[in-house]
Every structure is written in C-alpha cells, then in structure tokens.
C-alpha cells in the first residue's frame, strides 16, 4: 500500500504542546498542511501562539490557542476537554513541550531537580492522560512523543541528569502506552531528534556522520508520517532523526 499524500489528515484534530515556537511550530504547520485542525498549546509564549493560529487559519484549517501549565494535571485535563469540545474531538497528540536545565548535580538545587524531571516526564504523562479519553473515542488516535536521540542509552550525562532521566522515562511511557492503548486503535510512538540547527548547544559537525545538523522541518515530516492513517501498525517505535549521531 502506498501512503496517501493528498491532505491525509483531513477531518483530524491535532494538539501540539509547546507549539508556539521552534520545532513545535514546525510540527503544527506540517500537520495543518496535511489537513488537520490544530490546537496550539503554549505556556508563556501567547503572542507567538496567536500568530501561529492566524497563520494556520489563513491556510484554511481551523486553529485555536490553548494556554495551560502542563505541570497542573487538573488544569491540563480541563483545557484538553475544552479543545475537544470546541474542535469536535481529538485525534492526534504531539508532546513536544519540554524544559532543560544545564547544571551539574553539585550545582543544582532540589527545586531544579524536580523541575527538570517534571518538565520532561510529568508534563508528558499529564498530557497523555488528559488526551486519552478523546483519542479512544477517535478510534484511530495517535500519540507522538518528542524524546531524545540517546534516551535509550543508559549512560552518565553529568550536566543534564534530570532531563536525561525524564526523557528515558518518556521512552518507557511511550512503549507502555503503545501496549495498553493498542486495543483502542491508538498508536503511541516516539520521535528522537539529534542536534538540530535550532538546538541551544551543538556538537562539532565531525561528530555527526551525516555532516550537518537537522532541521525542525525534518522532524515535522516524521510526525506527519506517524500521524498518517496508513501508519496504524506502527506503535511503540522510537524514530531517530539524528543523521547518525549517537547511535
């Protein structure tokens, strides 16, 4: 079977967390181009979120901004329910939102430790839990979690320990939900980017076999692929978009 390419997500509603900027923005635009209506989640970047909503709307898709702190599970559940009510359901959840703290353990406060784990693992769990009732109703729900290229490697990361623990936890959460939600027609997969051209810190290019940094658009195209109706037998996978880095 060949993948349908003419707006394959028409009739679908997608919610992208952390969609106002950077890679999340590219994912939201790509899903909209593929025909989905978009809920643009933001926490602090309201202006950018509203600009993205306007851009998606000009392209012919419905879009709305949703501002909520994903650390608050109850508020997240209420916000997602509002999106599903106003847009007519929820078919695709992309967990892109994440935080990162560059500090060694000896310099990190207890509060920063908890923040680092919460802004990777806990917010992803809260979003999944809030979305699952609506994804089950869809019958063809998709969860796509942004993870990290070395989340499956049990190695020391001295200056990113909470982030590393959180992202490895997201990988386990992804695989667990893939099993538990399969009977409901929901697929759950991970996208693990390597270094992108918008990454905060970059290794030298001689460490990347492809000899270049990736782009947010390449990650976005992978998200569309996993969201596609014809990708319904792909679940529990972790697709690395890294140019060969750290594999």
C-alpha positions in Angstrom: 0.0 0.0 0.0 1.3 3.5 -0.8 0.8 6.3 1.6 -1.9 8.8 0.6 -0.4 12.2 0.2 -3.3 14.5 -0.6 -4.1 16.1 2.8 -4.2 12.7 4.6 -5.2 14.2 7.9 -8.3 16.0 6.7 -11.0 15.7 9.4 -8.5 15.2 12.2 -7.8 17.4 15.2 -4.3 17.6 16.4 -3.0 19.2 19.7 0.7 20.1 19.7 2.2 21.0 23.1 4.8 23.8 23.1 3.7 24.6 19.6 4.3 28.4 19.6 8.0 28.3 18.8 10.8 26.3 17.2 10.2 22.6 16.4 6.7 22.6 17.9 5.7 25.3 15.5 7.1 23.4 12.5 5.2 20.3 13.6 1.9 22.2 13.9 2.3 23.8 10.5 3.1 20.4 8.9 0.1 18.8 10.4 -2.1 21.7 9.3 -0.7 21.4 5.8 -1.6 17.7 5.8 -5.2 18.7 6.6 -5.5 18.6 10.4 -7.1 21.3 12.5 -4.7 22.4 15.2 -4.8 23.2 18.9 -1.7 25.3 19.5 -0.6 24.8 23.1 1.6 27.3 24.9 2.5 28.2 28.4 4.3 31.6 28.3 4.5 32.3 24.5 1.0 33.6 24.0 1.9 36.2 21.3 3.7 33.6 19.2 0.9 31.1 19.7 -1.7 33.6 18.4 0.4 34.4 15.4 0.6 30.7 14.6 -3.1 30.3 14.9 -3.6 33.2 12.5 -1.1 31.7 10.0 -2.8 28.2 10.1 -6.2 29.8 9.8 -5.1 31.7 6.7 -4.1 28.4 5.2 -7.7 27.1 5.5 -7.5 25.0 8.7 -9.2 25.7 12.0 -6.8 26.6 14.8 -7.0 27.8 18.3 -4.6 28.6 21.1 -4.6 26.8 24.4 -2.7 28.2 27.2 -2.1 25.9 30.2 0.7 24.8 32.6 1.1 21.1 31.8 2.5 20.6 35.3 -1.0 21.1 36.6 -2.8 17.9 35.7 -6.3 19.1 36.6 -5.9 22.3 34.5 -4.5 20.3 31.7 -7.4 17.9 31.7 -9.9 20.8 31.6 -8.1 22.6 28.8 -7.9 19.5 26.6 -11.6 18.8 27.2 -12.4 22.3 26.1 -10.3 21.8 22.9 -12.1 18.6 22.1 -15.5 20.2 22.7 -14.8 23.2 20.5 -13.0 21.5 17.7 -15.1 18.4 17.6 -12.8 15.8 19.2 -9.1 15.0 19.4 -7.3 12.5 17.1 -3.6 13.4 17.5 -1.5 14.5 20.4 2.1 15.6 19.9 4.0 16.0 23.1 6.7 18.5 22.1 6.9 20.7 25.2 10.0 20.2 27.3 12.3 22.1 29.6 16.1 21.7 30.1 18.5 22.9 32.8 22.2 22.8 32.1 23.7 22.2 35.5 25.9 19.6 37.3 24.3 17.8 40.2 26.6 19.6 42.6 25.3 23.0 41.5 21.6 22.0 41.1 19.0 22.9 43.7 16.4 20.4 44.9 13.7 22.6 43.2 15.7 22.5 39.9 16.0 18.7 40.1 12.2 18.3 40.4 11.6 20.9 37.7 13.9 19.0 35.3 12.1 15.8 35.7 8.6 17.4 35.7 9.3 19.4 32.5 10.1 16.2 30.6 8.3 13.2 32.1 5.5 14.5 34.2 4.1 17.0 31.7 4.1 14.3 29.0 2.2 12.0 31.3 -0.3 14.7 32.2 -1.0 15.5 28.6 -1.4 11.8 27.6 -3.8 11.2 30.5 -5.8 14.3 29.5 -6.0 13.3 25.9 -6.7 9.5 26.2 -10.5 9.7 26.6 -10.8 11.6 23.4 -8.2 9.6 21.5 -10.1 6.4 22.4 -13.3 7.9 21.0 -11.4 8.7 17.8 -10.7 5.0 17.1 -7.6 6.0 15.3 -5.8 8.1 17.9 -2.1 9.0 17.7 0.3 10.0 20.4 3.7 11.2 19.2 6.2 11.9 22.0 9.3 14.0 21.3 12.1 12.2 23.2 15.8 12.4 22.6 18.4 10.6 20.4 20.1 8.9 23.3 17.1 8.3 25.6 17.6 4.6 25.1 21.3 4.7 26.3 22.0 4.1 30.0 25.0 6.4 30.2 26.0 9.3 32.5 25.0 12.8 31.5 26.5 14.9 34.3 25.1 18.3 33.3 21.7 17.1 32.1 20.8 14.4 34.6 17.1 15.2 35.4 16.5 15.9 31.7 18.1 12.5 30.8 16.1 10.7 33.4 12.9 12.4 32.3 13.4 11.6 28.6 14.3 8.0 29.3 11.1 7.8 31.3 9.2 9.2 28.4 10.6 6.4 26.2 9.3 3.8 28.7 5.9 5.7 28.9 5.7 5.6 25.1 6.3 1.9 24.9 3.9 1.1 27.8 1.1 3.2 26.4 1.7 1.6 23.0 0.8 -1.8 24.5 -2.1 -0.6 26.8 -3.8 1.6 24.2 -3.5 -0.7 21.1 -6.9 -2.3 21.8 -8.4 1.2 21.4 -6.8 1.7 18.0 -4.3 4.2 19.4 -0.7 4.2 18.3 2.0 5.7 20.5 5.4 6.4 19.1 8.5 8.5 19.8 10.4 10.9 17.7 14.0 11.4 18.9 15.8 14.3 17.2 19.5 14.6 17.4 21.1 18.1 17.0 19.0 20.5 15.0 20.1 23.8 13.6 18.0 25.5 16.3 19.5 23.5 19.1 20.8 25.5 22.0 24.1 23.8 22.1 25.7 21.8 19.2 28.5 19.3 18.9 31.0 19.8 16.2 29.9 18.5 12.8 32.7 15.9 12.7 30.7 14.0 15.4 27.7 13.7 13.1 28.0 11.1 10.4 25.7 13.0 8.1 28.0 16.0 8.3 25.2 18.5 9.1 22.6 19.5 11.6 19.0 18.5 11.2 16.0 20.9 10.7 12.7 21.2 12.5 11.0 20.6 9.2 12.6 17.1 9.1 11.2 16.3 12.5 7.8 17.7 11.4 7.7 15.4 8.3 8.3 12.4 10.6 5.5 13.5 12.8 3.1 13.6 9.8 4.3 10.1 8.8 3.5 8.7 12.2 0.1 10.5 12.3 -0.9 9.2 8.9 -3.9 6.9 8.8 -1.8 4.3 6.9 0.8 4.2 9.8 -1.7 2.3 12.1 0.5 -0.7 12.5 3.5 1.3 13.8 3.4 1.6 17.5 5.9 1.5 20.4 8.6 2.7 18.0 11.3 5.4 18.6 12.2 7.0 15.3 15.6 8.7 15.5 16.2 11.8 13.4 19.8 12.3 14.0 22.0 12.0 10.9 23.6 9.0 12.6 24.6 11.0 15.8 24.9 8.9 19.0 23.8 5.6 17.5 
